[in-house]
């Protein structure tokens, strides 16, 4: 494919006090990236330049003010420069309003560029929720920021890594509120979003497993009636529409079966129900070296008018700017953004 036909992928830098700058430069040190897409970092050029000097000195930075200025040449990272990090106030591994605002502005800008059609997809490095709140931006996470700035009401979080793909009925709410939000219509919506995503990933007839909300999926009403009143009716309705949906499956067995390849996608009822098994599968710790061997897993926001993928890990302040952060998840997030860009382009042609 000619370089001009490759998708332009906007990568928000993340919190400058975290591992975002490090994993950005480590990822873009891979020449293969440039044969698959045209990558553009959105953030602070001086911070990326500092990360390059510290971690990948063979690279360099080109500060730009518009997408049209980007050259997309390997060895020189194009940075849409927001010039919003005060280096003398930046302390690695610490929260601050300055860092939170810089991270937030990068997300805002990458959304703006995608909404205007200047880039084909967005990929986000991690932000710190406390820092963005300190800066006066009261969102509970990337997903909610994207929903707000794209005016999207029907959206959901999907985690993806090899055989394990998990979508969430609820995310950043209290557990008590999550139980109240597990309603038939919402369960049906996320099943539809998950099915559509699996098709875009190249799975023509996805087999979807739905978790119960309660232990043992309610045990026929013994441990709660949400399955009987909301979840089972949703599954039945979707099967009647031609979808291949099973459940509710007890949560303690659903994800094991998915890893074994028995389901193409899983529906989790609340944040931790989906995140815990996903991170146990994707985050590999090396006990001997006392460091992360691999951190895989991608967070994809479904239902948006633009493409958004992300790493499914945080800012990792405890290892920020130490050169030991794994860039695996960012590389995989870019891969998914590329695949979704091609799928969307083929669908519109």
N, C-alpha and C positions, 0 to 999 in steps of 0.2 A: 504494500500500500504506500502511495506517495505521502511524504511527510505532511503536505497540506491537507490531506484527507484524514489524518489521525485526529482523534478527539482531543480537545484542549481540556485538561484537568486542572481545576483550581484547587490548591491545597492550602487551607488556612493554617498558619504557623502554630497555633495553640498558645498556651500560657508561656511567656518567655522565661519564667522562673522554673518551668518544668522541663520535661524531656522532649517537648515538641520540636524545638529547633534542632536538637541532636538527631532525632529520628528522621527529620526532613532531609538533612544533608546526607545522612547515611543511606537513605533510600535513593536519593538522586545521584549517588555515586555509582549506581548500577547502570551501565550503558544500555542494558536491555530495555529499561524504562522508555528511553527516547526512540526506540524502534516500535513501541506500542502506543505511545501517546505523546502529546505536547504538554509537559508539566509546567505549572506556574505556581510559585509560592506566593501567598498573599499574607503580608505581615510587615515586619520591620527589617529592612535590608542590613542595618548595622548588626542586629542580633544574629541573623543568618551568617553574616560575614565572620562574627566572633565564633560561632559554632564551627564553621569551616576551618578557621585557623587552629581551633582546638582539637578537632576530630578528623577532618579530611582535608589537609592543607593543599592537596593537589587541585582542588576545585577553586572556583572564584564566583563572585556575585556580580550580577548586572541589575542595578536599580532602575525600575521603569515606572511610569505613571499611567500607562494604558496598556491594554492587551495587545494592541497593534504594534507596540514597540518590542514585544518579545521576539527573541530569535530562536528559542528552543534548541540550542546547540549543547550537546553533551560537554560537560566540563565547566560550563558557566551557568549557574542557577539564575534564572529570571525571577526577580522578586518584585511584585507589585507593591511598591514601597509606601507604607502608610506613615512611616517616620514617627512612630508613636511610643517608642520605648526609651525611657530616660536611663541610659546605661549606668549613671552614677547612683541611681535609686534601685537598681535591679540586684536582688540578692537571691541566688539560686536556692530553691527549696523553701521559699517563704512566700506567704500570701501578701498581696498588696493591692490597693485600689488601682495603682498605675498599671501593674501587670494585668489585672482583671479587665481594665478598660481596653488595653492593647489587644488582648485576646478577643474580646467582644467585638471590637471594630473590625478585626480580620474576618470574623464570621459574617458580620453584616455585609462587608464588601464582597465576599465570595458569593453570598446569596444574591446580591445586587447584580453581579456580573453574570450569574447563571440566569436570572430572571430576564435580563436584557438580551440574552442569547449570545453574549460575547464569549462564554465558555460553555462546554458541553456537559460538564459534571463537576461536582464539588466533593472534596475529601477533607475531613476535619481532623487535625491533631488535637490532643486533649486540652480542655480548659479546666480551671478550678472554680467550682461553684461559689466557694466562699469569697474568692477574689473578685469575681464579677458582681457579686452582691455588694461587696465593699465599694465597688465603683458605681453603684446605684442602678445596676441592671438586674432586675428581680425576676429572673427566669430560673427554672429548676434544672435546666440542662439544654444541650444542643437541640434535642428534638423539639422542645417547646419554642426555642428561638426560631427555628426553621418554620414551624407551624404558624407562628405569629407573623413573620415577615413575608410569608407566601400566602397568607389568608387561607390556611387549610384547616378544616375542622375534622375531617375523617382521615386520620393517620395512625400509624403504629410503628413500633420499634421491632426490627428483625435482627437477630444475631445469627451469623452464618460462619461455619467453619467445617469444610469437607462434608461429611454426612449429617452433621447436626445443624439444623436451621430452626430457630426458635423465635416466634412472634409473641408479643405480649398484649393481652387484653387491657391491662392497666400498667402504668409504669411509676412515675414519680408522685405517688400519693401514699398516705398512711395505709397500713394494712387493713385497718377498720373500714376506711373509705373504699379500698380496693374491692372488698367483699360486696359493698353496695353497688359498685359499678359493673360487676360481672352480670350483665343482662343479655338477654337473647339477641337483641339487635346488634349489640356491640360484638358479641362472639361471632355472629354471622359476618359482620363487616371484616373482622380480622382474618377469618377463614378465607374470605374472597381475596383480600390483599395478599395473603400468603400463597394462595394458589396461583395468582397472577405472577408473583415474583418467581416462583419455581418454574413456571413456563418460560419466563425470560432467561432463567439460568439454563434452559435447555432440557427441562424435564417435562415431557408432553402431557402426561397424565399423573399429576402429583398425588401421592397417598399421604393424607394428613391425619395426624393423631392429635386429639384434644385432651388436655389434662383436666382432671377434676380439680375443684377448688379445695375440697376437704380431704382429710385422710381417707384412703381407700376409695376415693371418688364418691364419698358420702355413704357408702355401704347401704344403698337403697333407702336413704333417709335417716339412717341410724346416727350419722355424724353431721347432719346438715341437709337442707333441702334445696340448695342452689342448683345442684346437678339436675334434680327432678323438675324444678320449676323453670330454669333458664338454660342450662347448658345442653341437656338432652334435646329439648325442643329446637335449639339452634342447629345441632348436628343433624337432626331429622329433616329440618327445612332445607339445609344445604345439600344433603343427599338427594332430596326430592328434586333439586335443581340440576342434578347431574354431577355433583362433586363427589370425590371419593374420600369420605371422612369417617374416622373411627373414634369411639370414645363415649363417655369420658373414661380415659385410662388413668389408673392411679398414678399420681405424679412420681412416686418412687420407682416406677418401672418404665414409664413412657420414654424418658430420655435415654435409658440404657438400650431400649429397642431401637431408638432412632440412630444411635451410634453404630448399632449393628446393621443398619441399612433397611430396617423394616418400615420406616416412615421417611418420607422426603421432607417433611416439615412438621413442626410441633407448635401447638398453641398453648402458651402458659397463661395462667390467670392473673399473676401479679409479678412484680419486678424480680424479687429474689427467687421465686420458684423457677424462673427461666435462667437467671444469671448464674446461680450457684453451679448447676451441672455444666453449664457452658464453660465457665472459667476453670472448673476442675479438669475439663477435657482439653482446653486450649492453652492453659498457662502451665508450662513445664519448668520445675525448679531443679537445679543441679545442687544436691546436698553436699557433694564433695567440694565444689568450687564456691558454694554459698552465693550463687547468683542465678538469675533467670536464664535458663537454657533457650527457651523460646516462648514468645508471647504472641499467640495467634488469635484470630477471631475478629470479625468485622461487624460493625453496627450499621444497619441500613435503615433509613427512614422511608417507609412506604406510604403512598398516598399523596406525595408532594407533586407539584407541577415540574419540579426540577429533580435531578439526581443528587442524593447525598449519601455517601458512605463514610465510615469513620473507624478508627481503631476502637476496640472495646476494652480500653484500659484507661486509667487516669493519668494525671500529670507526674506521678511517681516522684514526688518531691524528695523522698529519701535518697534517691540516686541521681537527682538532676545534675547535669553538667559534669558527670564523672566518667563519661565515655563507655558505660557498661549497659546502656539501655538497648533493648532489642527493637529493631526496626521491622520485624516480621509482619506485625499487624498492619502497619502503614502500607507496606508493599502489597499485602493481600487486599487491603481496602482500595488501593489504586486499581488493582486487577479487576475487582468487582465493578468499580466505576467505569472502567473501559468496556467491560462486557455489557453493562446496562446501557452505555452510550450507543454501542453498536446495535443492541436490540431495539432501542428507541428509534434510531435512525432507520433501521430496516422496516419498522412498523409504519413510519411516516412516508416512506418511499413507495 
